[in-house]
């Protein structure tokens, strides 16, 4: 992470680890990687704070995928925020129609 003044947000997850991103990295995600989520910072923050479920990557045990159901273009989808738990950073975020494979490690109580 560069300087604090560039910090866009720093959010605690239900598992107790914090995730942050900078303005410049968020710009990279929303310009290059996934432009469809531009302007959806509040959905990403809410997904980090209050996900429906959290899954751990099969490939990298430090990578956690946090999912929350959202409405996008009048249909139900999932916001997925991919994080590195050890580094406390967002790797990427995107909208998907299904929850990916991986080990479920947390699920919201109903």
C-alpha positions, 0 to 999 in steps of 0.5 A, spaced: 500 500 500 502 506 498 500 512 502 495 513 507 492 519 503 491 514 497 487 509 501 480 508 498 477 504 504 479 499 509 474 494 511 473 489 517 470 482 514 466 477 519 472 473 520 476 479 523 481 480 518 481 487 514 481 489 507 483 495 504 485 498 497 488 504 494 484 509 489 489 508 484 488 500 485 481 501 485 481 505 478 485 499 475 480 494 477 474 498 474 478 501 468 482 495 466 480 489 469 472 489 470 469 496 468 462 493 469 463 495 477 465 502 476 461 506 481 460 500 485 464 501 491 459 501 496 457 494 493 464 492 494 464 495 501 458 491 503 460 485 500 466 485 505 462 487 511 456 483 510 458 477 505 453 471 504 459 466 504 466 466 504 470 461 500 477 459 500 481 458 494 483 451 492 490 454 489 492 459 494 490 458 502 491 466 503 486 467 497 479 468 500 472 470 495 467 473 499 460 473 495 454 477 496 447 477 492 446 483 488 441 485 483 444 487 477 440 489 470 434 487 474 437 480 475 440 476 481 447 476 481 453 475 486 458 480 487 465 477 488 470 480 492 477 476 491 482 478 497 489 476 500 487 475 507 495 475 509 496 482 505 489 485 507 488 487 500 483 486 494 486 482 488 479 484 484 472 484 484 467 482 479 459 480 478 458 473 477 452 469 476 454 463 480 459 462 486 465 458 484 469 452 487 473 452 493 472 451 500 466 454 504 469 457 510 464 461 513 456 462 511 451 468 514 446 465 519 439 466 516 
